[in-house]
Amino acid sequence: MTNTTDAFKALAETAHADSPARPARRRKRRPGKRIARGTHVIWPPGLEQRLGISPPTRWRWEKSGKLPPRDVHIGGRSGWRPETIERAEQQQS
C-alpha cells in the first residue's frame, strides 16, 4: 500500500512542478462610499453633518415636518436641493 501512496505523492509533486507559485488571491476591501454632499444634491449624511445631528434625529425631524420633504430622487436615493435646505434654515431663524 505504501507504493500507491508514494506514487500519488510523486505524481502530485510533478504535476505542480511546472506551474509557478501564485500568491493567494485576496479581495481588497474598499472603504464604503458615502456621498456626504454632491454638487447639486444634499444627501442625508451631508445634512446630518451640516446640522450636527444624528440619523435618528434627522428621521424624526423629517417625519414631524421640521425638515422639508426630499425633492431629488436619483437611482433609488433621495436628497434635497441646496436651495430647499437654505430656505428651510432661513424660515427657522
Stockholm file with secondary structure:
# STOCKHOLM 1.0

chainA/1-93         MTNTTDAFKALAETAHADSPARPARRRKRRPGKRIARGTHVIWPPGLEQRLGISPPTRWRWEKSGKLPPRDVHIGGRSGWRPETIERAEQQQS
#=GR chainA/1-93 SS CHHHHHHHHHHHHHHHHSSCCCCCCCCCCCCCCCCCBCSSCBCHHHHHHHHTCCHHHHHHHHHHTSSCCCCEEETTEEEBCHHHHHHHHHHHC
#=GC SS_cons        CHHHHHHHHHHHHHHHHSSCCCCCCCCCCCCCCCCCBCSSCBCHHHHHHHHTCCHHHHHHHHHHTSSCCCCEEETTEEEBCHHHHHHHHHHHC
//
